[in-house]
Amino acid sequence: MTEDMKKDSLPVEEETVETVETVETAAEKPAVLVRDVMEKVFVSVTPDTPIRDVFRLFIKHRLLAVPVVDENSHLIGLISSADLMYRSSKPHIPRLPFMGTKVYTNRICKYVKEFKNLLDQPCKKLMTKDVMIATPKADIEQVAAVMVIEHLKILPVVDNHRVVGMITRACILKDLYREWK
């Protein structure tokens, strides 16, 4: 390669590098944060709220979960629809030929009595205490990945120990739809 060829090739290499850098920055998109898509209006309960009232809230507002908070809105637990369904579903009682009807009926009656008792209990007895959370500054893609891996439908959004919102799969799907629309 001659000296003239080398001189000619150097600027071309520099231009190529600049072009690659420009392409990389153009491909980057700003991260969508949880605070941009979370539900800012949400229902919460206190630890002393009766489970009966929590049931009513779930039905009235079509909730997936409610954060359990103290007087300062600090998260202390979560009650999900799965928590309520697990406690409210009838226990499986096998129907074996040697089991009498009276034994079966007694178990159901015992269950109904226990369930009615549960409805009058405070929700602190039913809530999940070890709760996964999101922060308002978290990247929505990372939160979505955690929700899929952990099979979560909703997460409380916590900032300085206070619940400031709820992030659901629906919130994330709405954002994806806006992005690809």
C-alpha positions as CSV (number, residue, x, y, z in Angstrom):
1,M,0.0,0.0,0.0
2,T,1.4,3.4,-1.0
3,E,1.6,6.4,1.3
4,D,-1.2,8.1,-0.6
5,M,-3.5,5.1,-0.2
6,K,-2.8,5.1,3.6
7,K,-3.7,8.8,3.8
8,D,-6.9,8.2,1.9
9,S,-7.9,5.2,4.0
10,L,-7.5,6.9,7.4
11,P,-10.4,9.3,7.1
12,V,-12.7,6.6,5.8
13,E,-12.0,4.5,9.0
14,E,-12.7,7.5,11.2
15,E,-16.0,8.2,9.4
16,T,-17.0,4.5,9.8
17,V,-16.3,4.7,13.6
18,E,-18.4,7.9,13.8
19,T,-21.2,6.3,11.9
20,V,-21.2,3.2,14.2
21,E,-21.4,5.5,17.2
22,T,-24.2,7.4,15.8
23,V,-26.2,4.3,15.0
24,E,-25.7,2.9,18.5
25,T,-27.0,6.1,20.1
26,A,-30.0,6.2,17.7
27,A,-30.9,2.6,18.6
28,E,-31.0,3.4,22.3
29,K,-34.4,4.4,23.6
30,P,-35.0,6.0,26.9
31,A,-36.0,3.6,29.7
32,V,-39.6,3.6,30.7
33,L,-39.8,3.8,34.5
34,V,-42.4,2.2,36.8
35,R,-43.5,5.7,37.9
36,D,-44.5,6.4,34.3
37,V,-47.0,3.5,34.0
38,M,-48.0,2.5,37.6
39,E,-51.5,2.9,39.0
40,K,-51.3,6.0,41.3
41,V,-54.8,5.6,42.7
42,F,-55.2,2.4,44.7
43,V,-57.0,0.8,47.6
44,S,-55.1,-0.1,50.7
45,V,-56.2,-1.6,54.1
46,T,-54.8,-1.5,57.6
47,P,-53.7,-4.7,59.5
48,D,-56.9,-4.5,61.6
49,T,-59.3,-4.4,58.7
50,P,-61.6,-7.5,58.9
51,I,-61.1,-10.0,56.1
52,R,-64.9,-9.7,55.4
53,D,-64.3,-6.1,54.4
54,V,-61.3,-7.0,52.3
55,F,-63.5,-9.5,50.4
56,R,-66.0,-6.6,49.7
57,L,-63.2,-4.4,48.4
58,F,-62.0,-7.1,46.1
59,I,-65.4,-7.6,44.6
60,K,-66.4,-3.9,44.5
61,H,-63.1,-2.7,42.9
62,R,-62.2,-5.8,40.9
63,L,-58.8,-6.0,42.7
64,L,-55.9,-8.4,42.3
65,A,-54.3,-7.4,45.6
66,V,-54.3,-4.8,48.3
67,P,-51.3,-3.5,50.2
68,V,-51.6,-3.6,54.0
69,V,-50.2,-0.4,55.4
70,D,-49.7,1.2,58.8
71,E,-50.9,4.7,59.7
72,N,-47.9,6.3,57.8
73,S,-48.7,4.3,54.6
74,H,-45.6,2.1,55.2
75,L,-46.0,-1.3,53.6
76,I,-46.3,-4.2,56.1
77,G,-47.9,-6.8,54.0
78,L,-50.1,-7.7,51.0
79,I,-53.3,-9.6,50.5
80,S,-53.8,-11.1,47.0
81,S,-56.8,-12.7,45.5
82,A,-54.9,-15.9,45.6
83,D,-54.6,-15.6,49.4
84,L,-58.4,-15.2,49.6
85,M,-59.1,-18.0,47.2
86,Y,-56.9,-20.4,49.0
87,R,-58.6,-19.8,52.3
88,S,-62.1,-19.7,50.7
89,S,-61.9,-22.7,48.5
90,K,-63.5,-25.9,49.8
91,P,-61.1,-28.5,50.9
92,H,-60.9,-31.6,48.8
93,I,-62.5,-34.5,50.6
94,P,-62.1,-37.9,48.9
95,R,-65.4,-39.8,48.4
96,L,-64.4,-43.3,49.4
97,P,-66.9,-46.1,49.7
98,F,-66.2,-46.8,53.3
99,M,-66.6,-43.1,54.4
100,G,-70.1,-42.4,55.7
101,T,-72.1,-39.4,54.7
102,K,-72.0,-38.2,58.2
103,V,-68.1,-38.0,58.2
104,Y,-68.2,-36.0,54.9
105,T,-71.0,-33.6,56.2
106,N,-69.1,-33.1,59.4
107,R,-66.0,-32.0,57.6
108,I,-67.8,-29.6,55.4
109,C,-69.7,-28.1,58.4
110,K,-66.4,-27.7,60.2
111,Y,-64.9,-26.0,57.2
112,V,-67.8,-23.6,56.9
113,K,-67.6,-22.7,60.6
114,E,-63.8,-22.1,60.3
115,F,-64.3,-20.0,57.2
116,K,-67.0,-17.8,58.8
117,N,-64.6,-17.4,61.8
118,L,-61.8,-16.4,59.4
119,L,-64.0,-13.6,57.8
120,D,-64.2,-11.9,61.2
121,Q,-60.4,-12.0,61.7
122,P,-58.2,-9.0,61.0
123,C,-56.3,-9.2,57.7
124,K,-53.0,-9.3,59.5
125,K,-53.6,-13.0,60.1
126,L,-54.0,-13.7,56.3
127,M,-51.6,-11.2,54.7
128,T,-48.3,-12.1,53.1
129,K,-45.5,-10.4,55.1
130,D,-42.6,-11.1,52.8
131,V,-43.6,-9.0,49.8
132,M,-41.7,-8.3,46.6
133,I,-41.9,-4.6,45.7
134,A,-41.0,-2.3,42.8
135,T,-39.6,1.2,43.1
136,P,-40.8,4.2,41.1
137,K,-37.3,4.5,39.4
138,A,-37.1,0.9,38.4
139,D,-36.9,0.0,34.7
140,I,-40.3,-1.4,33.5
141,E,-38.6,-4.1,31.5
142,Q,-36.8,-5.4,34.5
143,V,-40.0,-5.4,36.6
144,A,-41.8,-7.2,33.8
145,A,-39.2,-9.9,33.7
146,V,-39.4,-10.4,37.5
147,M,-43.2,-10.5,37.3
148,V,-43.1,-13.2,34.6
149,I,-40.4,-15.3,36.4
150,E,-42.1,-15.1,39.8
151,H,-45.7,-15.5,38.3
152,L,-46.8,-12.2,39.8
153,K,-49.7,-10.2,38.5
154,I,-49.2,-7.1,40.7
155,L,-46.6,-5.4,42.8
156,P,-46.8,-2.6,45.2
157,V,-44.6,0.4,44.3
158,V,-42.7,1.6,47.4
159,D,-40.7,4.8,47.8
160,N,-39.1,5.6,51.2
161,H,-41.1,2.7,52.8
162,R,-44.4,4.3,51.7
163,V,-46.7,2.7,49.1
164,V,-47.0,5.2,46.3
165,G,-48.7,3.0,43.6
166,M,-49.3,-0.5,42.2
167,I,-47.9,-1.9,39.0
168,T,-49.8,-4.6,37.2
169,R,-49.3,-6.7,34.1
170,A,-52.1,-4.6,32.5
171,C,-50.0,-1.4,33.2
172,I,-47.1,-3.0,31.4
173,L,-49.2,-4.2,28.5
174,K,-50.7,-0.7,28.0
175,D,-47.2,0.7,27.8
176,L,-46.1,-2.0,25.3
177,Y,-49.2,-1.2,23.2
178,R,-48.5,2.5,23.2
179,E,-44.9,1.8,22.2
180,W,-45.8,-0.4,19.2
181,K,-48.9,1.3,18.1
